[in-house]
């Protein structure tokens, strides 16, 4: 069972997101080896440039907060509208 000390949920991208401002505990493995990063956020088939996220150095789980979730949503919608215009 995963013990979570903050509200979290999965974003449509598959990344775990949280409303906590400072992420210091991985909700998957309970590790405190959390590194704050800024850069390309890899979602598998899509990548999001220049996003702040957290990476658990123990299990590799990527986490993002609700502020950056909005940036991810905006970027994905923008990319979707570009594809529709190109078709």
N, C-alpha and C positions, 0 to 999 in steps of 0.2 A: 504494500500500500504506500502511496506517495503522500508524504506529509507536506502540506503547503502552509506557509505562514502569511500568505497574501492572496488576494484575489487573482486568479489567472484563468486564461482560456486559450484555445487555439484559434489563431487567425486563419482565414481561408487559405493562406499561403502554406500553412503547415507549421509555421513558427509559433512557439509558445509566447504569449504576450501577458503582461501583467499591468496592474494599475499602480504598482509600487514604484516610487521614484528612484530608489537605490536598490538594485537587485544584488543581494549578497549571499543568497542560498539557492542552489539549484532545486527546483521542485521535482526533478526526476530522480536524482541520486543523493540529494541532501549535502552535496559538496559545497564548501565555501570557496573553492578555487574558481571564482568568477572573474572574468576579464572584460572590461568595457572597451569596445572597439568602435571605430568609425571607418566605413569603407563600403565595399560591395557586399551586399547581403544576398547570398545564393539561395534561391528557392527551388533549385532543381532545373526546371525548364526555363525559368526566368531569373534574372538578377536585377537587384535594385541598387543603383549607385548612391553613394554618399548617405548612408543611413547609420545612425548610432544604434548599436545593439550589444548584447552581452553574450559571452560564450563561456560555457562551463568547460574548464580545462580537463575535468575528470571524465565526463561522458560525451562531450561534444554538442550538447544541447544548445540551440540558439534561442535567445529570449529577447523580446522587445517590449517596450512600454507602450501605453495607449497613444502617447503623442507621436511616436514613430510609426505606430500602426496606421494612423491617419495619413502619414507621408507615403507609406507603402500602398494604401488604398488609392490615394491620389495618383501615384505613379502608374499603378496597374490600370486604372480607368483611362488615364491619358494614353497609355500604350494601346489599349483596346480600341479607343476612338481613332487612333492613327491607322490601325489595321483596317477598320471599316472604311475609312476614306480612301485607302490605297486599293481596295477591292473593286 
